[in-house]
């Protein structure tokens, strides 16, 4: 299993509609990449614990089978379209991949 975990921080002044679009686009574009086994996206749960980072705007978790599936995902046209549609709103993107 290959887990691709991404956190997005939006630019100051980005409308809330852009955050909503980012979550929706995760499902509309990324979930349709053939190598994606499972996908979740959403806003922070705002868990009130000292060790929890609630500073990001949108989180994404993608489950793939292996490294090869991840490489296909990264280069797939739907992934590239997702980036093109949303990147203008991103201040920071942090990725954590593990297996």
N, CA, C and O of each residue as an XYZ file, in Angstrom:
396
protein
N       0.849     -1.177      0.000
C       0.000      0.000      0.000
C       0.896      1.243      0.000
O       1.942      1.267      0.649
N       0.481      2.245     -0.718
C       1.176      3.532     -0.795
C       0.167      4.608     -0.380
O      -0.894      4.740     -0.990
N       0.503      5.365      0.648
C      -0.379      6.423      1.145
C       0.227      7.770      0.755
O       1.377      8.072      1.077
N      -0.565      8.560      0.064
C      -0.170      9.900     -0.393
C      -1.055     10.881      0.362
O      -2.259     10.962      0.118
N      -0.446     11.626      1.284
C      -1.183     12.522      2.176
C      -0.739     13.955      1.910
O       0.453     14.258      1.971
N      -1.685     14.831      1.619
C      -1.368     16.196      1.204
C      -2.172     17.195      2.040
O      -3.368     17.013      2.265
N      -1.497     18.248      2.495
C      -2.161     19.353      3.181
C      -1.988     20.605      2.339
O      -0.906     20.871      1.817
N      -3.074     21.378      2.212
C      -3.079     22.608      1.416
C      -3.368     23.802      2.322
O      -4.314     23.779      3.109
N      -2.553     24.834      2.206
C      -2.809     26.123      2.837
C      -3.111     27.102      1.711
O      -2.373     27.171      0.728
N      -4.187     27.852      1.853
C      -4.621     28.765      0.801
C      -4.028     30.159      1.009
O      -3.676     30.540      2.126
N      -3.927     30.904     -0.077
C      -3.474     32.290     -0.013
C      -4.430     33.118      0.838
O      -5.625     32.830      0.910
N      -3.895     34.135      1.470
C      -4.731     35.071      2.220
C      -5.777     35.664      1.284
O      -5.471     35.992      0.138
N      -6.992     35.800      1.760
C      -8.055     36.403      0.965
C      -8.742     35.462     -0.009
O      -9.650     35.870     -0.734
N      -8.312     34.194     -0.030
C      -8.968     33.239     -0.917
C     -10.403     33.013     -0.440
O     -10.616     32.740      0.741
N     -11.382     33.121     -1.323
C     -12.778     32.928     -0.895
C     -13.033     31.492     -0.456
O     -12.388     30.561     -0.939
N     -13.967     31.323      0.453
C     -14.312     30.000      0.954
C     -14.785     29.089     -0.175
O     -14.623     27.871     -0.097
N     -15.357     29.662     -1.207
C     -15.804     28.862     -2.357
C     -14.630     28.125     -3.008
O     -14.807     27.029     -3.538
N     -13.443     28.714     -2.973
C     -12.265     28.058     -3.547
C     -11.849     26.856     -2.703
O     -11.383     25.854     -3.245
N     -12.011     26.944     -1.387
C     -11.725     25.805     -0.514
C     -12.714     24.668     -0.805
O     -12.333     23.500     -0.894
N     -13.967     25.031     -0.949
C     -15.003     24.043     -1.261
C     -14.716     23.396     -2.616
O     -14.855     22.182     -2.769
N     -14.318     24.202     -3.594
C     -13.989     23.679     -4.919
C     -12.810     22.727     -4.844
O     -12.803     21.702     -5.526
N     -11.810     23.046     -4.027
C     -10.637     22.183     -3.902
C     -11.047     20.797     -3.400
O     -10.609     19.783     -3.943
N     -11.880     20.756     -2.372
C     -12.364     19.470     -1.852
C     -13.160     18.739     -2.931
O     -12.940     17.550     -3.165
N     -14.070     19.430     -3.581
C     -14.892     18.805     -4.631
C     -14.039     18.302     -5.790
O     -14.301     17.233     -6.341
N     -13.020     19.075     -6.158
C     -12.147     18.676     -7.263
C     -11.307     17.455     -6.924
O     -10.939     16.693     -7.818
N     -10.998     17.258     -5.651
C     -10.287     16.031     -5.252
C     -11.104     14.819     -5.683
O     -10.560     13.853     -6.217
N     -12.408     14.875     -5.449
C     -13.283     13.760     -5.825
C     -13.575     13.742     -7.322
O     -13.617     12.678     -7.940
N     -13.774     14.915     -7.896
C     -14.133     15.020     -9.315
C     -12.984     14.605    -10.237
O     -13.216     13.979    -11.271
N     -11.753     14.949     -9.869
C     -10.596     14.668    -10.723
C      -9.747     13.521    -10.195
O      -9.546     12.523    -10.888
N      -9.248     13.661     -8.968
C      -8.249     12.722     -8.463
C      -8.817     11.334     -8.204
O      -8.143     10.336     -8.459
N     -10.026     11.257     -7.709
C     -10.625      9.946     -7.428
C     -10.844      9.134     -8.702
O     -11.025      7.919     -8.639
N     -10.828      9.789     -9.840
C     -11.056      9.102    -11.111
C      -9.780      8.572    -11.753
O      -9.837      7.899    -12.783
N      -8.626      8.869    -11.153
C      -7.377      8.296    -11.669
C      -7.453      6.789    -11.435
O      -7.714      6.361    -10.311
N      -7.232      5.974    -12.467
C      -7.467      4.527    -12.349
C      -6.674      3.821    -11.247
O      -7.127      2.792    -10.745
N      -5.525      4.332    -10.863
C      -4.712      3.655     -9.845
C      -5.118      4.016     -8.414
O      -4.584      3.447     -7.462
N      -6.049      4.948     -8.253
C      -6.503      5.340     -6.912
C      -7.463      4.279     -6.371
O      -8.473      3.961     -6.998
N      -7.131      3.743     -5.208
C      -7.973      2.726     -4.566
C      -9.006      3.373     -3.648
O     -10.171      2.977     -3.646
N      -8.580      4.366     -2.869
C      -9.469      5.108     -1.987
C      -8.976      6.543     -1.912
O      -7.793      6.816     -2.110
N      -9.896      7.458     -1.622
C      -9.548      8.871     -1.523
C     -10.495      9.547     -0.541
O     -11.700      9.297     -0.544
N      -9.933     10.399      0.291
C     -10.709     11.239      1.200
C     -10.154     12.648      1.128
O      -8.947     12.846      0.991
N     -11.041     13.619      1.220
C     -10.624     15.016      1.256
C     -11.611     15.797      2.110
O     -12.799     15.475      2.159
N     -11.111     16.823      2.779
C     -12.000     17.644      3.575
C     -11.262     18.748      4.305
O     -10.045     18.897      4.199
N     -12.035     19.511      5.044
C     -11.520     20.609      5.856
C     -11.041     20.059      7.194
O     -11.437     18.957      7.573
N     -10.199     20.794      7.921
C      -9.732     20.317      9.226
C     -10.901     20.039     10.171
O     -11.917     20.734     10.146
N     -10.739     19.026     10.989
C     -11.769     18.676     11.970
C     -11.732     19.610     13.178
O     -12.614     19.559     14.035
N     -10.720     20.454     13.242
C     -10.537     21.422     14.339
C     -10.531     20.707     15.694
O     -11.146     21.166     16.656
N      -9.836     19.594     15.746
C      -9.672     18.840     16.978
C      -8.906     19.691     17.988
O      -7.786     20.119     17.708
N      -9.491     19.940     19.150
C      -8.879     20.879     20.106
C      -7.835     20.216     21.006
O      -8.010     20.111     22.220
N      -6.746     19.772     20.375
C      -5.647     19.186     21.142
C      -4.364     19.900     20.771
O      -4.173     20.299     19.622
N      -3.498     20.056     21.734
C      -2.260     20.806     21.540
C      -1.381     20.233     20.426
O      -0.700     20.987     19.731
N      -1.389     18.935     20.254
C      -0.506     18.320     19.258
C      -1.103     18.261     17.858
O      -0.442     17.788     16.934
N      -2.333     18.727     17.678
C      -3.005     18.674     16.381
C      -2.781     19.977     15.628
O      -2.984     21.066     16.166
N      -2.355     19.847     14.367
C      -2.172     21.011     13.497
C      -3.476     21.254     12.738
O      -3.828     20.487     11.842
N      -4.179     22.303     13.090
C      -5.407     22.691     12.400
C      -5.200     23.900     11.490
O      -6.167     24.544     11.082
N      -3.948     24.209     11.171
C      -3.656     25.440     10.435
C      -3.896     25.324      8.928
O      -3.978     26.343      8.242
N      -4.007     24.124      8.411
C      -4.200     23.952      6.965
C      -5.668     24.200      6.605
O      -6.533     24.254      7.479
N      -5.930     24.347      5.315
C      -7.287     24.613      4.836
C      -7.996     23.372      4.314
O      -9.199     23.211      4.520
N      -7.257     22.494      3.640
C      -7.844     21.286      3.057
C      -6.824     20.154      3.179
O      -5.629     20.349      2.956
N      -7.318     18.970      3.538
C      -6.482     17.777      3.576
C      -6.926     16.779      2.529
O      -8.098     16.731      2.155
N      -5.976     15.978      2.055
C      -6.243     14.958      1.045
C      -5.467     13.702      1.408
O      -4.277     13.773      1.715
N      -6.127     12.562      1.376
C      -5.478     11.273      1.595
C      -5.843     10.349      0.437
O      -7.018     10.086      0.179
N      -4.812      9.863     -0.254
C      -5.013      8.992     -1.412
C      -4.328      7.660     -1.135
O      -3.160      7.628     -0.748
N      -5.047      6.567     -1.332
C      -4.502      5.227     -1.152
C      -4.298      4.600     -2.531
O      -5.213      4.537     -3.353
N      -3.066      4.139     -2.753
C      -2.701      3.489     -4.005
C      -2.055      2.145     -3.674
O      -1.739      1.883     -2.514
N      -1.859      1.300     -4.669
C      -1.292     -0.026     -4.406
C       0.201     -0.010     -4.112
O       0.667     -0.713     -3.215
N       0.960      0.800     -4.872
C       2.418      0.728     -4.758
C       3.062      1.949     -5.420
O       2.374      2.868     -5.863
N       4.390      1.937     -5.476
C       5.138      3.042     -6.078
C       4.751      3.271     -7.541
O       4.605      4.413     -7.977
N       4.589      2.197     -8.285
C       4.234      2.313     -9.703
C       2.876      2.995     -9.864
O       2.702      3.832    -10.750
N       1.924      2.643     -9.016
C       0.596      3.274     -9.068
C       0.699      4.758     -8.734
O      -0.006      5.580     -9.320
N       1.573      5.097     -7.797
C       1.775      6.504     -7.436
C       2.374      7.287     -8.605
O       1.974      8.424     -8.858
N       3.308      6.699     -9.302
C       3.913      7.366    -10.465
C       2.874      7.631    -11.544
O       2.872      8.701    -12.153
N       1.997      6.676    -11.783
C       0.918      6.870    -12.758
C       0.008      8.008    -12.298
O      -0.350      8.881    -13.090
N      -0.361      7.997    -11.033
C      -1.211      9.051    -10.449
C      -0.589     10.432    -10.656
O      -1.273     11.363    -11.081
N       0.695     10.566    -10.360
C       1.373     11.860    -10.458
C       1.356     12.420    -11.876
O       1.260     13.633    -12.066
N       1.447     11.552    -12.860
C       1.534     11.987    -14.263
C       0.192     11.966    -14.992
O       0.107     12.393    -16.143
N      -0.850     11.474    -14.336
C      -2.142     11.307    -15.001
C      -2.755     12.671    -15.343
O      -2.589     13.642    -14.604
N      -3.459     12.727    -16.465
C      -4.062     13.975    -16.923
C      -5.039     14.564    -15.906
O      -5.128     15.786    -15.787
N      -5.776     13.723    -15.168
C      -6.712     14.245    -14.167
C      -5.975     14.935    -13.017
O      -6.443     15.945    -12.490
N      -4.831     14.390    -12.634
C      -4.019     15.023    -11.583
C      -3.498     16.371    -12.067
O      -3.525     17.354    -11.326
N      -3.031     16.417    -13.294
C      -2.514     17.670    -13.861
C      -3.626     18.708    -14.018
O      -3.396     19.897    -13.794
N      -4.822     18.273    -14.397
C      -5.964     19.186    -14.504
C      -6.355     19.725    -13.126
O      -6.667     20.907    -12.985
N      -6.338     18.869    -12.127
C      -6.632     19.282    -10.752
C      -5.665     20.384    -10.307
O      -6.087     21.393     -9.742
N      -4.397     20.191    -10.559
C      -3.390     21.190    -10.185
C      -3.652     22.497    -10.924
O      -3.666     23.564    -10.310
N      -3.857     22.424    -12.219
C      -4.078     23.631    -13.024
C      -5.305     24.409    -12.548
O      -5.294     25.640    -12.547
N      -6.359     23.704    -12.145
C      -7.599     24.358    -11.692
C      -7.457     25.052    -10.341
O      -8.165     26.021    -10.069
N      -6.561     24.573     -9.500
C      -6.547     25.020     -8.112
C      -5.267     25.695     -7.628
O      -5.300     26.383     -6.608
N      -4.161     25.526     -8.310
C      -2.872     25.968     -7.764
C      -2.774     27.474     -7.530
O      -1.972     27.906     -6.702
N      -3.552     28.268     -8.220
C      -3.470     29.719     -8.043
C      -3.873     30.147     -6.634
O      -3.542     31.250     -6.201
N      -4.585     29.280     -5.919
C      -5.042     29.597     -4.564
C      -4.104     29.085     -3.467
O      -4.309     29.388     -2.292
N      -3.082     28.315     -3.837
C      -2.234     27.667     -2.839
C      -1.088     28.550     -2.386
O      -0.316     29.057     -3.200
N      -0.989     28.724     -1.102
C       0.166     29.394     -0.504
C       1.248     28.364     -0.203
O       2.438     28.618     -0.388
N       0.813     27.201      0.263
C       1.748     26.138      0.648
C       1.064     24.791      0.447
O      -0.134     24.642      0.687
N       1.847     23.821      0.003
C       1.385     22.444     -0.113
C       2.440     21.569      0.552
O       3.627     21.672      0.242
N       2.004     20.709      1.465
C       2.917     19.792      2.151
C       2.473     18.370      1.879
O       1.302     18.034      2.058
N       3.412     17.523      1.442
C       3.106     16.149      1.089
C       3.834     15.195      2.035
O       5.006     15.387      2.360
N       3.110     14.166      2.465
C       3.681     13.075      3.243
C       3.321     11.782      2.526
O       2.146     11.426      2.443
N       4.315     11.081      2.013
C       4.101      9.786      1.371
C       4.677      8.710      2.272
O       5.781      8.860      2.797
N       3.939      7.631      2.454
C       4.495      6.514      3.214
C       3.891      5.200      2.744
O       2.839      5.154      2.106
N       4.607      4.131      3.090
C       4.154      2.783      2.684
C       4.579      1.769      3.718
O       4.299      0.580      3.568
